[in-house]
Structures are given as structure tokens and as C-alpha cells.
Amino acid sequence: MESLGGVVIEDLRRLGGSSDILADICIVGAGAAGIAIARELSASSLKVVLVESGGTDVDAAVQSLNDGSCCGHPMLMGAGRMRAFGGSTTRWSGCCAPLSQEDFQQRDWVPWSGWPIAADDLLPYYRRAQSYFGFETPWQDDPKALAASHPGLPTFDPSLLTTCVWHIPNPHDHNWGRLHHAALRWSKHVRVLLNATATAFEVSENRTRVDAIVVRSLDGVSVRVAARRFVLCCGGVGNAQLLLWGERSTGAKFGNGGGKLGRFFQQHLRATIAVMQAPEGGGLGLQRLFNTFRSDLGTYRQIGLSLSSVAQRRDRLLNASATLVYEFDPNSGWEIAKSFLRGLGSAKAFPGRFAKIKTVAGDIGHVALTAIRRALGHRPMVHATRIGLLADLEQQPDPDSRIMLGGEVDPFDTPRPRIDWRLSELEKRTAERFAAYLTSEFQRLGLGRLQPEAWVTASGPITGAPVGETLHHIASTRMSLDPRHGVVDRDCRVHDLENLYVAGSSVFATGGHANPTFTIVALALRIADHLRALATQSSSRATPQTPVERRAEMGLECEIRPELVGKDLDAAPSSGKHPP
């Protein structure tokens, strides 16, 4: 067993020849979605098994299971997808923001847009999700509250731009494996199994239900997990890969009755779309307006800009946002002082040290003020030489942008993913108009003279650098009312299967501009409520079963011993360990 901050977590590699595991709910993947569902269900009487491919931290051998290939726009296949307890939250920045009302709506200029749920359907779950991220009080993002907390913010033309906010919780450790270990520790009904990679599905004879999954460790230990319901929480690539493999290996549809499984793969395109030379004073005025700020509660707000909904609809554009990135003068007093601190103990680290000391002394007031700001948890405001507008652009859903099963297999003989990631003309046009609006509004408000980047104004499609990815893998198991148009229904249940659900950004229909993790958790909480309601309905209709009857219903082989009939085989023994 491994210990994580006091939590005892089972390791499949040390279970040896363990018998089958029974559960009401089996959750595959212990990232933000999986942990949120497990926590929500931990207070119920449902027996939950949470299986995770990795251990308590990222391991290179396990991480290599993410390898694959791409045949479209270049992307990093393994980056951002962490196989560990905590998933990608072990490496993320913590930025939280909800999707906008417009992101859920059907837009006639965006093919395949529109969710089968509305923003209002997620609103209560967005509120509940805030506490999971460590926000002790609800956000106040209305214009009046924003103006009060950040006086002096310029008033942009609402037909072009709006001010937007990302929230970042405190502490700086955003690893959900550590943040939520205590809640899982005290649960009597959640069992966590690490180094357990889902490698096979077993389906019912009529291929309408999943009966069990097989999980294996890299050193050859395996166990069968049988459950009433299953939830895949394996990320925007892993969810599609597992469903495609389930279809190929069992013959069941796995949500692919309409041929949409793995299609519509999207990310947020990230690139600098405009730059400016810092105005006199090193851009301190802009840094006081657009930056990351610490609140009185110890959490943080990042202030940026987004395309207004009016501009999107009028000009038939996608959603987009931008933050200001400040490139600091390496010869300023603060940067030199930082280099001194980094080089303490090395005499070779200070060439020309007397001239540098003189520079620091001449700028001592600003150096001291910046040091105080950092000590209080605020971002430093220092002399910048160049300022860039770093944009995140929504992508147009495209069925030809897709995840497939490639020709290579991993150590479990599971086919590795092959991704054909495609970009469209609409993303390019959105970047061009967004840059133009930023340029005109900055000039009108006296904020500085922006220059759109060359790739934005160049003719032709987006190709290669400097346009990159955000590692926000979206929409490959998209939500739809009609099975012909997607993979899961509005409750995130896989079309064609009665008891298999999918959680994560792969169920998004479109991506908006916001980081997806906050919406992932809101959807996960909604799934948890749905599963809890189903269990309540089932228990009110059904006669209670003995454990032996439950095993027989699930198709598990078992020895019927008269002395055990009627006893609770799932009860924890006096040692406090989980039953086999």
C-alpha cells in the first residue's frame, strides 16, 4: 500500500492473486472528474471503486502509455495528460472560469455547435464546484463587483470587447490528489486502486451493458472489476481511445452508432496575436490593470479581455480571450537583484558585479516595493520592454478532426491513439478580427499602440509555429440528444449502453475560450447526482439482494457456501482493510 498525506491507497501490484472486485460504481481515472465524482458519492451508501492507471506521482514508464502518433496539425501526444492520482491537476496552473451562455447555444455560423444542455443547467453545479477548488466564498464577477475590486479598468466598446476574469485558488498547490485525500480517507465506501490501467471491457450477451472491466499493472497483475455502473474519466484523448477499443474488442457500439466516436477533436489554439513596445514607465500602468491579483481571501484573479458576444454574432466569429504578457527588462534593478539571489554561492555568477550593484542601488525604491509585493503574494510590477497579447481561440467543430486507433500497441496490447488534429479558416478569421479590435480599442483608450503579429494578417491557413496548443483536449466523445450526432447523451451516458458514462472535456460539444477544468468538475458533480438518483430509484423498486445474489447477477463465478448466505460479504473486516 502507498500513503498519500495520511490516505492509505491500495496498489494493484501488491494485491497478488486478488479475487474479483465488486462495486456499485466503478470510476476509471483519478483526475479532477474522477475524484469529484468519488467525493460526491462518498457520503452515500454506494460502494465506489476508483481505479487509476498511475501511482501517487508521475512515473515515466506509466506515462509512456500516453504515447501515440499524429497525422494532422502537430501536437504533443503525451503532454498535459498525467497518469497519477490527481491526474492533470498535478501539473496545472489552477485557472478557473465557466463557459459563457453563448458557448452552449447553437450558432448558425458554427457547424455542429450547440449543447443539449444550457448554461443554466450547469449554474448550480458551477457554484458547488467552487468549493472543490478551494474557494471559500462565491465569486463576484458582475461588472459592479469587478469595478469595485479593480478600480480604473477601462470601459471597452461592448460591441467589440469585454473584460474577463479567471480565478485561481490558494494554496498554489492545485494537485487534487493532495487536496482531496482527507475527504476520501474518511469515506467507508470508496476504494482507491493505483497502478491499475483499464485494458478490457466485458459486455452483456446482448451488448447493451458493461458487466466488468479488467485492470492491469505493468508488471502483470490483473483484476476484474464488476459494477452496476461505470464512469470513464480518462481525459480528452483517453476516453475516446478506450471507447474505440471497447467497440473493436467486444463488438458493442460504445456510442459509435452514428459514427461520431473520436470525431470533432478540438483544443484551444494559443498564440500571441498582437504586440507593443512598452510605453514610458515600463508599462506599469497596464500591469496595474491587466495582471494576476491577490484578493483579501488569499485567492487570485487574472484579468484579461475577450471577444464580446455581440462581435461574435455580428461578425460570425468564434469565442476568444487574451491576457497581457509582460517581457521584463533584463537590465532592470529587479531582474539583476533576482540574478544575484539565484547565483548566491557562486563567484562566477557575478561578472560586472560592481556595475550591477550600482544599477540595483539606483533603483532601490522599485526593487524594495517589488520585493514587498512578492512577499504579500502579489505579482511583481517591473519595467517591461515588450508586451504581448496571448490569445486562446475556440475551435470550430470538425468531424474530420479526430482520434483513431493507430497501428502501434502499448504493453497491454491496447492500440495507441492516432490523432488527425485539424484547424479551420474560421479560427484564422477570428484571430484576425480579435487582433484588430484589440488594436483599435487600445489606441482609442490611450493604452498603447498594438501591432498584430505577422501570422494573423498573412494570407492562407494557419500552419505550424507560432500557433500552439493548450493541451485542452475537447469534444472527442461529444454530448448530443441524437445518437447520430454524438457519443453521450445529456446525462453523459454513452449512447447504446445502459450503464456506461463519460466525464471530462471529451463530452464538450464546443470549447469556448475558458480553461476546461472548472466545467469538467461541474459536469462531474452533475453526473454524481444522476448516479445517486438512479441508485435511489433502484433501491426503492427492488428487493434487497444478498451479496451472493449480487455476484450471480453480475455474472461472477462464486462458490455458494450455506454458512455465508445472508451475510454481508462486503462488510469490512475488523482489521480495517478492504475486503478482497
SULZI-V582730 format. One line per field, one symbol per residue. ss: DSSP state (H for helix, E for strand, L for the rest). psi: psi as a letter, one per 20 degrees, with the letter a starting at -180 (. if undefined). burial: # if it has 24 or more other C-alpha atoms within 12 Angstrom, else .. A space follows every 10 residues. Layout:
BEGIN
ss = ???
psi = ???
burial = ???
END
This chain:
BEGIN
ss = LEEELLEEEE EHHHLLLLLL EEEEEEEELL LHHHHHHHHH HHLLLLLEEE ELLLELLLLH HHHHHHLLEE LLLLLLLLLL LLLELLHHHH LLLLEELLLL HHHHLLLLLL LLLLLLLLHH HHHHHHHHHH HHLLLLLLLL LLHHHHHHHL LLLLLLLLLL EEEEEEEELL LLLLLHHHHL HHHHHLLLLE EEEELLEEEE EEELLLLLLE EEEEEELLLL LEEEEEEEEE EELLHHHHHH HHHHHHHHHH LLLLLLLLLL LLELLELLEE EEEEEEELLL LLLHHHHHHL LEEELLLLLE EEEEEEELHH HHHHHLLLLE EEEEEEEELL LLHHHHHHHH HHLLLLHHHL LLHHHHHHHH HHLHHHHHHH HHHHHLLLLL LLLEEEEEEE EEELLLLLLL LEEEEEEEEL LLLLEEEEEE LLLLHHHHHH HHHHHHHHHH HHHHLLLLLL EELHHHHLLL LLLLLLLEEL LLLELLLLEL LLLLLLLELL LLEELLLLLE EELLHHHLLL LLLLLLHHHH HHHHHHHHHH HHHHHHHHHH HLLLLLHHHH HHHLLLLLLL LHHHLLLLLL LLLLLLLLLL
psi = qqpnkipppq phhjiclqrq pqrgpppool bggghggggh ihirjppppo pphabirppg ghhiiiqaqq jcppqohiqi npnroibiii jrijppqrqr ghhiqpoiio pjrpqjrrhh highhgghhg hhijohqqqn jqhghghhhm qipqoqoiig qqprpppprp riojohhhhj hghhgipijp pporlnppiq qprrhjkiqp hrqpqqrhji pqqpoprhqq ppljrighgg gggghgghhh irhljkhjki pirkprappp qpiqrqpprp jjkhghhigo apqprhiirq pppbqrpqhg ggggjlrrqq rqqpppoqoi jrgghghhhg hhjpiohiil pkhhhghhgg hikhghgggh hggghijqpq oroqhqpqoo qppqqppoii orprpaiqqa ijkppqqppn pqqrhhgghg gghghggggh hgghjkiroq oqqhhgiqqr rppbqjpari knoqjilqpq gphiiahqai jkpppiphkp qpqrihiqhr ibiqpihghg hghghggggg hggghggghh hqppqqhghg gghikppqpo phiipiqnii ppriiiqqq.
burial = ...#..#### ###.#....# ########## ########## ##.#.##### ########.. .##.###### ..#.###### ########## ########## .####.#..# .######... .#..###### #####...#. .....#...# ..##.#...# ########## .#.####### #.###.#### ########## ###...#.## ########.. ########## ########## #######..# ######.### ########## ########.. .######### #####...## #########. ##..###### ########.. .#######.# .......... .....##..# .....##..# .......### ########## ########## ######.... .#.####### ####.##### ########## ##....#### ###.##.... .#....#### ########## ..#.###### ########## ########## ########## ########## ##..#..... ......##.# #..###.... ........## .......##.
END
